[in-house]
Amino acid sequence: MSNQPPFTATACDLFGPITITIGRRHEKRWGALFTCLTTRAVHMELVASLSAASLILALRRMMARRGTPTVIYSDNGTNFVGAEREISDALLTAEKQLKEFAEYKEITWKKIPPGNPSAGGAWERLVSSIKTALRATLHEKHPKEEVLHTLLLEAEHVVNSRPLTPLTGSQEEALTPNHFLIGRSNAMSPFCNFHDITLNEKSWQQSQKMADHFWARWTKEYRPQLKLRVSQGRTTANVKPGDIVIIVDGTMPRGTWPEAK
């Protein structure tokens, strides 16, 4: 996969359902989360239903913005529980049409082996932290569809601004997935503090408040993963004077990863 663009090798996962408000009624929506297995960038799409047509449309939108992958990995669909069983059942129904679409586009679609979720370790922990944070952010909330769509894209940008490598003394900033996608780590910053915004405020302000909530929750899920795992027979050095570290500061704007020596 050397010298290939981002999302050439992609993992795909679905999450939901998410309840949205349309007029006076509530409807369900789902999210499609694509992970680049080379740059660890993520791409999110809002899915109107779990029909094969909607899933193919979401895949086409991803391809229009990120390029056509050569291989897509997905979960085997047998370990869903609770609300996600609906996703599992829908995937079994849509599997034939999805495979036909992939074959037409010359995409190899692979499933990780049943009973071996560690085969998806390259993306499973990241996807799990994002899904957990989104569930917490949207708990008992029923935003309008455009607010939810904005939240997903804000969350996508936040996740893609995370540092991938340690910062050395000669670097101005750490390498992030956004460097591969837009050429810089962070393309936008929050307008102000939205913690006190109510549901009666403007839709764009609601989306900013939920994006702040996602940032706070996701960093709690993701930061512990940055610690090096200690395995048997291998020692891990403790932090010492002169090392570059990430500052954990809850007052910093979302999408910022302040570092210090």
C-alpha positions in Angstrom: 0.0 0.0 0.0 3.0 2.3 -0.3 2.4 5.6 -2.2 -1.3 5.1 -2.2 -3.8 7.8 -1.2 -5.8 7.7 2.1 -8.7 5.2 2.3 -7.1 2.9 -0.3 -7.5 0.2 2.4 -10.6 1.0 4.5 -12.5 -0.5 7.4 -16.3 0.1 7.6 -18.6 0.0 10.6 -22.1 1.1 11.4 -23.6 2.6 14.5 -27.0 3.7 15.7 -29.9 4.1 15.6 -30.0 7.8 16.3 -33.3 9.5 16.8 -33.9 12.8 14.9 -36.7 15.3 14.9 -38.5 16.1 11.6 -41.4 18.5 12.3 -43.4 16.9 15.1 -42.3 13.3 14.5 -39.2 11.3 15.3 -37.3 9.2 12.8 -34.3 6.9 13.0 -30.9 7.5 11.3 -27.6 5.6 11.4 -24.0 6.4 11.0 -21.4 4.8 8.7 -17.8 5.1 9.9 -15.0 4.5 7.5 -11.4 4.2 8.8 -8.3 4.5 6.7 -6.0 1.6 7.7 -2.9 3.5 6.6 -3.3 7.0 8.0 -5.9 6.1 10.7 -8.1 8.9 9.3 -11.9 8.5 9.7 -14.8 9.5 7.5 -18.4 9.6 8.7 -21.7 9.4 6.7 -25.3 9.8 7.8 -27.4 6.9 6.6 -31.1 7.3 6.1 -32.0 3.6 6.5 -30.4 0.2 6.6 -31.5 -0.7 3.1 -28.9 -1.8 0.6 -29.7 1.3 -1.5 -29.0 3.7 1.5 -25.8 1.8 2.4 -24.6 1.9 -1.2 -25.4 5.7 -1.4 -23.3 6.3 1.8 -20.4 4.3 0.3 -20.7 6.3 -3.0 -20.6 9.6 -1.0 -17.5 8.4 0.8 -15.8 7.4 -2.5 -16.7 10.8 -4.1 -14.9 12.7 -1.4 -12.1 10.2 -0.5 -11.5 8.1 -3.6 -12.4 4.5 -4.4 -10.8 2.0 -2.0 -9.2 -1.2 -3.3 -10.2 -3.2 -0.2 -12.8 -2.8 2.5 -12.8 -4.7 5.8 -15.9 -5.1 7.9 -17.1 -6.9 11.0 -18.5 -10.3 10.5 -21.8 -9.1 11.9 -22.3 -11.9 14.3 -21.4 -10.2 17.6 -24.0 -7.4 17.6 -26.1 -7.2 20.7 -29.1 -5.1 21.8 -30.0 -2.3 19.4 -27.2 -3.2 17.1 -28.8 -6.5 16.2 -31.0 -4.4 13.8 -27.8 -3.5 12.0 -26.6 -7.1 11.9 -29.9 -8.3 10.4 -30.0 -5.6 7.8 -26.4 -6.3 6.7 -27.3 -9.9 6.1 -30.2 -8.8 3.9 -28.1 -6.3 2.0 -25.0 -8.3 1.7 -25.6 -9.6 -1.8 -26.2 -6.1 -3.3 -23.3 -4.6 -1.4 -20.9 -7.3 -2.8 -22.2 -6.9 -6.3 -21.6 -3.1 -6.0 -18.1 -3.7 -4.7 -17.3 -6.2 -7.5 -18.5 -3.7 -10.1 -16.2 -1.1 -8.6 -13.3 -3.7 -8.4 -13.3 -3.4 -4.6 -12.3 -6.5 -2.5 -14.7 -6.8 0.4 -13.3 -8.8 3.4 -14.8 -9.8 6.7 -12.8 -10.3 9.8 -12.9 -14.0 11.0 -15.9 -14.8 13.3 -15.0 -15.1 17.0 -11.7 -13.2 16.4 -12.4 -9.5 16.9 -8.7 -8.9 17.5 -8.3 -9.2 13.7 -9.9 -5.8 13.5 -7.6 -4.4 16.2 -6.3 -1.8 13.8 -9.6 0.1 13.9 -11.8 -1.5 16.6 -10.5 0.4 19.6 -10.8 3.8 17.7 -14.2 3.0 16.4 -15.4 1.9 19.8 -14.2 5.1 21.5 -16.0 7.2 18.8 -19.2 5.3 19.1 -19.2 5.5 22.9 -18.7 9.2 22.8 -21.4 9.8 20.2 -23.9 7.7 22.3 -23.1 9.8 25.3 -23.4 13.0 23.4 -26.8 12.1 21.8 -28.3 10.4 24.9 -32.0 11.3 25.1 -31.4 14.1 22.5 -33.4 14.2 19.2 -31.7 16.8 17.1 -32.8 17.9 13.6 -31.2 16.0 10.8 -28.9 18.9 9.7 -27.7 19.4 13.3 -26.9 15.7 13.5 -25.1 15.8 10.1 -23.0 18.8 11.3 -22.2 17.0 14.6 -20.9 14.0 12.7 -18.6 16.1 10.5 -17.4 18.1 13.5 -16.6 14.8 15.3 -14.8 13.6 12.1 -12.6 16.6 12.1 -11.9 16.4 15.8 -10.8 12.7 15.5 -8.7 13.5 12.5 -6.8 16.3 14.3 -5.4 13.8 16.9 -1.6 13.3 17.0 -0.4 10.1 15.5 3.3 10.4 16.4 5.3 11.8 19.3 6.6 15.3 18.8 10.4 15.8 18.5 12.3 18.9 19.2 12.7 19.7 15.5 9.0 19.4 14.7 6.5 22.3 14.9 3.5 20.0 15.3 2.8 16.3 15.5 1.6 14.4 12.5 -2.1 13.9 12.3 -4.6 12.2 9.9 -5.6 15.7 8.8 -2.2 16.3 7.4 -2.9 13.6 4.8 -6.4 14.9 4.1 -6.2 18.7 4.1 -2.5 19.4 4.6 -2.7 20.7 8.2 -3.7 19.4 11.5 -6.7 21.7 12.3 -8.6 23.7 9.8 -11.1 25.4 12.2 -11.6 26.4 15.8 -14.7 26.8 17.9 -16.5 30.2 17.9 -16.8 30.4 21.7 -18.0 28.5 24.8 -21.3 26.8 24.1 -21.8 25.0 27.4 -24.9 27.1 28.4 -26.7 26.9 25.1 -30.3 25.6 25.4 -32.4 23.6 22.9 -34.3 26.8 22.0 -31.1 28.4 20.5 -30.2 28.3 16.9 -29.4 25.0 15.3 -25.8 25.8 14.6 -25.3 26.7 18.2 -26.8 23.4 19.3 -24.4 21.5 16.9 -21.5 23.4 18.5 -22.6 22.5 22.0 -22.9 18.8 21.1 -19.5 18.9 19.3 -18.0 20.3 22.6 -19.7 17.4 24.5 -18.3 14.9 22.0 -14.8 16.3 22.4 -14.9 16.1 26.2 -16.2 12.5 26.1 -14.1 11.2 23.3 -10.8 12.5 24.8 -11.7 10.6 28.0 -12.1 7.4 25.9 -9.1 8.0 23.7 -6.4 9.5 25.9 -5.9 6.3 28.0 -5.1 4.4 24.7 -2.0 6.7 24.2 -0.2 5.0 27.1 2.2 2.3 26.0 1.1 -1.2 27.0 3.5 -3.1 29.2 3.9 -6.7 28.0 5.7 -9.6 29.6 9.4 -9.5 28.9 9.3 -5.8 27.7 10.0 -2.8 29.8 8.6 0.6 29.2 10.5 3.7 30.3 8.7 6.2 32.5 8.3 9.8 31.6 11.5 11.7 32.4 12.6 15.4 32.2 13.0 16.5 28.6 10.3 14.2 27.2 7.5 15.7 25.0 4.1 15.1 26.6 0.4 16.0 25.8 -1.2 18.4 28.3 -4.6 17.2 29.6 -6.5 20.5 30.1 -10.3 20.4 30.1 -10.5 24.2 29.5 -8.8 24.1 26.1 -10.9 24.4 23.0 -11.8 21.2 21.2 -9.5 19.9 18.6 -6.4 21.3 20.3 -3.6 19.0 21.6 -1.2 21.2 23.6 2.2 19.7 24.1 5.0 20.6 26.4 8.6 19.5 27.3 
